Amino acid sequence: MRNKKRNLITVAIDSPAAAGAGTQAKLISKHYNLFYLDTGKIYRYIGLLKLNNKKVFSYQLIERKINKIKISDLKNKKLLSNDVAISASKIAKNKKIRDIVHRFQQLCAYSPPKKFNGSVLDGRDIITVQMKDAMFKFYITANLSVRAKRRFDEYKSLKKKITYKEVLKSLKNRDNSDKNRKYGPLKKTKDSVLINTSKLSKKACFKRIRAVMDKKLNY
Ligand code: C5P
């Protein structure tokens, strides 16, 4: 049942921004001892690279940076700003950039460090492109206003100066761009489990995920 190469447990999650996928992916990773990659952070990393290197931004630069990227680079607090999110969503439309990111994601998904039982990745094209053969596929979503409120609260706790209206507009624009772009658009596949977190607590959401996973894993 597990991945042929190393008997891995593989979990793929797609979701629009601020739907709670990251929180659930972290809970999954902890509970099942899986390597976790928040793939949005890689696009944010490149988005920030673009904002900081307008004149010298090139595929070579991206490739060089991604080739030596460390998980700790993705923990940079600067990646959490709204400007970086917008920049990420713009560069994420580019096929060449998606191909560069794809190679790194494949390594994380199918060759995670030995101490892990497998991997869990979340993003926009994880089920549709990156891990089509994942053992578990979840599409996590929530109403736009709920997501905007959650993201607004996160920004507030990070002391970012932004209004609720700006957050709402930014999420709406990103949803539009991420769902309608040519390469790796966000969409729900028939074979994925839909979870709407609008009225679900983190705990209740994770309970649903565990029910699906434990059944198949015979835990
Ligand atoms: O998930 P997060 O909001 O951090 O992602 C930032 C942006 O990166 C998204 O709006 C999307 O355009 C892009 N992204 C993507 N494919 C992924 C993950 C993120 O295109 N797998």
Residues whose N, C-alpha, C, O or C-beta is under 5 A from the ligand:
A	BS01	C5P	A17 T39 G40 K41 Y43 A85 A88 S89 A92 D122 G123 R124 D125 I126 R174 D178
